[in-house]
Amino acid sequence: MLSNESLHPPAFSRSNSEASVDSASMEDFWREIESIKESSMGGQEEPPPAEVTPVDEGELEAEWLQDVGLSTLISGDEEEDGKALLSTLTRTQAAAVKKRYNTYTQTMRKRNKQSVRDVRDIFGVSESPPRETCDNHTNQLDGTQEERELPRVIKTSGSMPDDASPSSTTLSDASQDKEGSFAVPRSDSVALLETIPDLPVHSNGSPEPGQPVQNAMNDDDYLVKNIPPEAEELSFEVSYSEMVTEALKRKKLKKTEIKKEDYVLTKFIVQKTRFGLTEAGDLSAEDMKKIRHLSLIELTAFFDAFGIQLKRNKTEKVKGRDNGIFGVPLAVLLDSDRKKDPGVKVPLVLQKFFEKVEESGLESEGIFRLSGCTAKVKQYREELDAKFNADKFKWDKMCHREAAVMLKAFFRELPTSLFPVEYIPAFISLMERGTHVKVQFQALHLMVMALPDANRDTAQALMTFFNKVIANESKNRMSMWNISTVMAPNLFFSRSKHSDYEELLLANTAAHIIRLMLKYQKILWKVPSFLITQVRRMNEATMLLKKQLPSVRKLLRRKTLERETTSPKTSKVLQKSPSARRMSDVPEGVIRVHAPLLSKVSMAIQLNNQTKAKDILAKFQYENSHGSSECIKIQNQRLYEIGGNIGEHCLDPDAYILDVYHINPQAEWVIKPQQSS
């Protein structure tokens, strides 16, 4: 199931491992392994792994920098997105980037004996000896080279003013000239950031323990509190890596044990802020790409806080098929499916497997433990590969047992596993420390947010489906423990050889991760608000950088427009621009909401402290209540915040719009249908 290349020495002993797993569940596990072996021996094609060539740390860190959207640090290209990303990093995130870039540059120097930009060129270290930082696991800068004084352009969250928090990054005023314009950075520099503070600072941005900080982190997340064991509050407001760093410094992290009983997994309560909660599908594709980059940086920083290396071994590359169903990459399947349904997010064939099981198999005993009829499964596989995309496959002849078998095979035969198996050793190390389930959840939460869209959407649909199966446990005998144990080798897999004990150890961890997904299905797919805040800052920084570095053409165009404003013929036209209209026609605290698909297409709304998104929808429903069809239309609509410092954001019905308006005054407000899965 899992790769030897990703395996470290076992993090906990055989006795501890075996003690944490029910023997009946382990029988399910070994039965599933035998079933997988039999299916591969029975003529099913098993894609051979590509040859894995040895790689050094420098290559792995270069790959990491590319994966988090910081290829500009390697290429030296002037990319606004990379600069903007660096400008939003919290202190722990910046330390994680710094550590990986330092490793990369040192490796390149040793290998090529060539000039590679020093890490201080990126983080703008001033001419002073390096001092201790708040993260004991952060690499210290090499003080032997000459340090260069670099201009300050954008301020990071790690160098915030005393009254700011990691979730409220602001652009530095120090780089403004007298006229309020920002200094243009040197063309040969990558995002020039102010250094991570030299003095030890607290993760909430305060240089002194007693100094009050707006939105500062309190002792209510990882620190021990008198909260009933069956429920605990979970915050999405502050960077997870900042919180664990603070808790580790105070040595007050709570401990937990992994047990079979599902009830020991703490019930979490996520309190809505005035901005509401955001699902992954509520943001634009471009902003979700930024969320993925930030999540991987945050996940790396999170494990750094524990001194755990998020080991990135070279992933096995297996070329998937270009057509058919089994062994085809998710992205290829979705490209084909979107020719039929442009809005589809989960492969249509997988949705059909769900439907077949739900039709008659939810109460079938041992539904995912049974192997089905081998001959029929082989026949259906061949027919699906040949006929599904042409809509010629006859689904009515398939039994729910065969559908369950093929569902497992579908995931097992993907070119790469649905979830990143290379992260399993880090999770083993985290669990070995006896960390509280909240810590484990937050690591998992970041991993899920870092997944490609196709993997994340498919995983969400899969966990929703499995919870339907578990809801019928009294009849089908498939508990959360059974499902996670059986599915672990199908969802976390590698094609390399390894011992039974290694397989069991890693399968235990994979199964525990699946249990966390099933238990926390309702909150796992919510985007942490601190990441959304960082995306807003990224978008603001990108717009600023584009203004700082105008091309000659843009400069000439601006000069032309300035000349034209003196002409009476053009001045009236210029006054009708959207931004000017927003500033002049709409008073402060009033927004104009557009509803292009309704009969009442536009309305000015006076906001107050209690105005929620659902109140605005209700106003439009009242104004459009003349016909029953209009009522149906409005029930399927949501309020969107579009533009300004966000791409597109489907707002929580409970979001207070005045608060959203204050953080994004340049947004447009549109009512339209919510995208479905």
Secondary structure in CASP SS format (residue, H / E / C, confidence):
PFRMAT SS
TARGET T0000
AUTHOR 0000-0000-0000
METHOD secondary structure of the structure
MODEL  1
M C 1.00
L C 1.00
S C 1.00
N H 1.00
E H 1.00
S H 1.00
L C 1.00
H C 1.00
P C 1.00
P C 1.00
A C 1.00
F C 1.00
S C 1.00
R H 1.00
S H 1.00
N H 1.00
S H 1.00
E H 1.00
A H 1.00
S C 1.00
V C 1.00
D C 1.00
S H 1.00
A H 1.00
S H 1.00
M H 1.00
E H 1.00
D H 1.00
F H 1.00
W H 1.00
R H 1.00
E H 1.00
I H 1.00
E H 1.00
S H 1.00
I H 1.00
K H 1.00
E H 1.00
S H 1.00
S H 1.00
M H 1.00
G C 1.00
G C 1.00
Q C 1.00
E C 1.00
E C 1.00
P C 1.00
P C 1.00
P C 1.00
A C 1.00
E C 1.00
V C 1.00
T C 1.00
P C 1.00
V C 1.00
D C 1.00
E H 1.00
G H 1.00
E H 1.00
L H 1.00
E H 1.00
A H 1.00
E H 1.00
W H 1.00
L H 1.00
Q H 1.00
D H 1.00
V C 1.00
G C 1.00
L C 1.00
S C 1.00
T H 1.00
L H 1.00
I H 1.00
S H 1.00
G C 1.00
D C 1.00
E C 1.00
E C 1.00
E H 1.00
D H 1.00
G H 1.00
K H 1.00
A H 1.00
L H 1.00
L H 1.00
S H 1.00
T C 1.00
L C 1.00
T C 1.00
R H 1.00
T H 1.00
Q H 1.00
A H 1.00
A H 1.00
A H 1.00
V H 1.00
K H 1.00
K H 1.00
R H 1.00
Y H 1.00
N H 1.00
T H 1.00
Y H 1.00
T H 1.00
Q H 1.00
T H 1.00
M H 1.00
R H 1.00
K H 1.00
R H 1.00
N H 1.00
K C 1.00
Q C 1.00
S C 1.00
V C 1.00
R C 1.00
D C 1.00
V H 1.00
R H 1.00
D H 1.00
I H 1.00
F H 1.00
G C 1.00
V C 1.00
S C 1.00
E C 1.00
S C 1.00
P C 1.00
P C 1.00
R C 1.00
E C 1.00
T C 1.00
C C 1.00
D C 1.00
N C 1.00
H C 1.00
T C 1.00
N C 1.00
Q C 1.00
L C 1.00
D C 1.00
G C 1.00
T C 1.00
Q C 1.00
E C 1.00
E C 1.00
R C 1.00
E C 1.00
L C 1.00
P C 1.00
R C 1.00
V C 1.00
I E 1.00
K C 1.00
T C 1.00
S H 1.00
G H 1.00
S H 1.00
M C 1.00
P C 1.00
D C 1.00
D C 1.00
A C 1.00
S C 1.00
P C 1.00
S C 1.00
S C 1.00
T C 1.00
T C 1.00
L C 1.00
S C 1.00
D H 1.00
A H 1.00
S H 1.00
Q E 1.00
D C 1.00
K C 1.00
E C 1.00
G C 1.00
S C 1.00
F E 1.00
A C 1.00
V C 1.00
P C 1.00
R C 1.00
S C 1.00
D C 1.00
S C 1.00
V C 1.00
A C 1.00
L C 1.00
L E 1.00
E C 1.00
T C 1.00
I C 1.00
P C 1.00
D C 1.00
L C 1.00
P C 1.00
V C 1.00
H C 1.00
S C 1.00
N C 1.00
G C 1.00
S C 1.00
P C 1.00
E C 1.00
P C 1.00
G C 1.00
Q C 1.00
P C 1.00
V C 1.00
Q C 1.00
N C 1.00
A C 1.00
M C 1.00
N C 1.00
D C 1.00
D C 1.00
D C 1.00
Y C 1.00
L C 1.00
V C 1.00
K C 1.00
N C 1.00
I C 1.00
P C 1.00
P C 1.00
E C 1.00
A E 1.00
E E 1.00
E E 1.00
L C 1.00
S C 1.00
F C 1.00
E C 1.00
V C 1.00
S C 1.00
Y H 1.00
S H 1.00
E H 1.00
M H 1.00
V H 1.00
T H 1.00
E H 1.00
A H 1.00
L H 1.00
K H 1.00
R H 1.00
K C 1.00
K C 1.00
L C 1.00
K C 1.00
K E 1.00
T C 1.00
E C 1.00
I C 1.00
K C 1.00
K C 1.00
E C 1.00
D H 1.00
Y H 1.00
V H 1.00
L C 1.00
T C 1.00
K E 1.00
F E 1.00
I E 1.00
V C 1.00
Q C 1.00
K C 1.00
T C 1.00
R C 1.00
F C 1.00
G C 1.00
L C 1.00
T C 1.00
E E 1.00
A H 1.00
G H 1.00
D H 1.00
L E 1.00
S C 1.00
A H 1.00
E H 1.00
D H 1.00
M H 1.00
K H 1.00
K H 1.00
I H 1.00
R H 1.00
H H 1.00
L H 1.00
S H 1.00
L H 1.00
I H 1.00
E H 1.00
L H 1.00
T H 1.00
A H 1.00
F H 1.00
F H 1.00
D H 1.00
A H 1.00
F C 1.00
G C 1.00
I C 1.00
Q C 1.00
L C 1.00
K C 1.00
R C 1.00
N C 1.00
K C 1.00
T C 1.00
E C 1.00
K C 1.00
V C 1.00
K C 1.00
G C 1.00
R C 1.00
D C 1.00
N C 1.00
G C 1.00
I C 1.00
F C 1.00
G C 1.00
V C 1.00
P C 1.00
L H 1.00
A H 1.00
V H 1.00
L H 1.00
L H 1.00
D H 1.00
S H 1.00
D H 1.00
R C 1.00
K C 1.00
K C 1.00
D C 1.00
P C 1.00
G C 1.00
V C 1.00
K C 1.00
V C 1.00
P C 1.00
L H 1.00
V H 1.00
L H 1.00
Q H 1.00
K H 1.00
F H 1.00
F H 1.00
E H 1.00
K H 1.00
V H 1.00
E H 1.00
E H 1.00
S H 1.00
G C 1.00
L C 1.00
E C 1.00
S C 1.00
E C 1.00
G C 1.00
I C 1.00
F C 1.00
R C 1.00
L C 1.00
S C 1.00
G C 1.00
C C 1.00
T H 1.00
A H 1.00
K H 1.00
V H 1.00
K H 1.00
Q H 1.00
Y H 1.00
R H 1.00
E H 1.00
E H 1.00
L H 1.00
D H 1.00
A H 1.00
K H 1.00
F H 1.00
N H 1.00
A H 1.00
D C 1.00
K C 1.00
F C 1.00
K C 1.00
W H 1.00
D H 1.00
K H 1.00
M C 1.00
C C 1.00
H H 1.00
R H 1.00
E H 1.00
A H 1.00
A H 1.00
V H 1.00
M H 1.00
L H 1.00
K H 1.00
A H 1.00
F H 1.00
F H 1.00
R H 1.00
E C 1.00
L C 1.00
P C 1.00
T C 1.00
S C 1.00
L C 1.00
F C 1.00
P C 1.00
V H 1.00
E H 1.00
Y H 1.00
I H 1.00
P H 1.00
A H 1.00
F H 1.00
I H 1.00
S H 1.00
L H 1.00
M H 1.00
E H 1.00
R C 1.00
G C 1.00
T E 1.00
H C 1.00
V H 1.00
K H 1.00
V H 1.00
Q H 1.00
F H 1.00
Q H 1.00
A H 1.00
L H 1.00
H H 1.00
L H 1.00
M H 1.00
V H 1.00
M H 1.00
A C 1.00
L C 1.00
P C 1.00
D H 1.00
A H 1.00
N H 1.00
R H 1.00
D H 1.00
T H 1.00
A H 1.00
Q H 1.00
A H 1.00
L H 1.00
M H 1.00
T H 1.00
F H 1.00
F H 1.00
N H 1.00
K H 1.00
V H 1.00
I H 1.00
A C 1.00
N C 1.00
E H 1.00
S H 1.00
K H 1.00
N H 1.00
R C 1.00
M C 1.00
S C 1.00
M H 1.00
W H 1.00
N H 1.00
I H 1.00
S H 1.00
T H 1.00
V H 1.00
M H 1.00
A H 1.00
P H 1.00
N H 1.00
L H 1.00
F C 1.00
F C 1.00
S C 1.00
R C 1.00
S C 1.00
K C 1.00
H C 1.00
S C 1.00
D H 1.00
Y H 1.00
E H 1.00
E H 1.00
L H 1.00
L H 1.00
L H 1.00
A H 1.00
N H 1.00
T H 1.00
A H 1.00
A H 1.00
H H 1.00
I H 1.00
I H 1.00
R H 1.00
L H 1.00
M H 1.00
L H 1.00
K H 1.00
Y C 1.00
Q H 1.00
K H 1.00
I H 1.00
L H 1.00
W C 1.00
K E 1.00
V C 1.00
P C 1.00
S H 1.00
F H 1.00
L H 1.00
I H 1.00
T H 1.00
Q H 1.00
V H 1.00
R H 1.00
R H 1.00
M H 1.00
N H 1.00
E H 1.00
A H 1.00
T H 1.00
M H 1.00
L H 1.00
L H 1.00
K H 1.00
K H 1.00
Q H 1.00
L C 1.00
P C 1.00
S C 1.00
V H 1.00
R H 1.00
K H 1.00
L H 1.00
L H 1.00
R H 1.00
R H 1.00
K H 1.00
T H 1.00
L H 1.00
E H 1.00
R H 1.00
E H 1.00
T C 1.00
T C 1.00
S C 1.00
P H 1.00
K H 1.00
T H 1.00
S H 1.00
K H 1.00
V H 1.00
L H 1.00
Q C 1.00
K C 1.00
S C 1.00
P H 1.00
S H 1.00
A H 1.00
R H 1.00
R H 1.00
M H 1.00
S H 1.00
D H 1.00
V C 1.00
P C 1.00
E C 1.00
G C 1.00
V E 1.00
I E 1.00
R E 1.00
V E 1.00
H E 1.00
A C 1.00
P C 1.00
L C 1.00
L C 1.00
S C 1.00
K C 1.00
V C 1.00
S E 1.00
M E 1.00
A E 1.00
I E 1.00
Q E 1.00
L C 1.00
N C 1.00
N C 1.00
Q C 1.00
T C 1.00
K E 1.00
A H 1.00
K H 1.00
D H 1.00
I H 1.00
L H 1.00
A H 1.00
K H 1.00
F H 1.00
Q H 1.00
Y H 1.00
E H 1.00
N C 1.00
S C 1.00
H C 1.00
G C 1.00
S H 1.00
S H 1.00
E H 1.00
C H 1.00
I H 1.00
K H 1.00
I H 1.00
Q H 1.00
N C 1.00
Q E 1.00
R E 1.00
L E 1.00
Y E 1.00
E E 1.00
I E 1.00
G E 1.00
G C 1.00
N C 1.00
I E 1.00
G E 1.00
E E 1.00
H E 1.00
C E 1.00
L C 1.00
D C 1.00
P C 1.00
D C 1.00
A C 1.00
Y E 1.00
I H 1.00
L H 1.00
D H 1.00
V H 1.00
Y H 1.00
H H 1.00
I H 1.00
N C 1.00
P C 1.00
Q C 1.00
A C 1.00
E E 1.00
W E 1.00
V E 1.00
I E 1.00
K E 1.00
P E 1.00
Q C 1.00
Q C 1.00
S C 1.00
S C 1.00
END
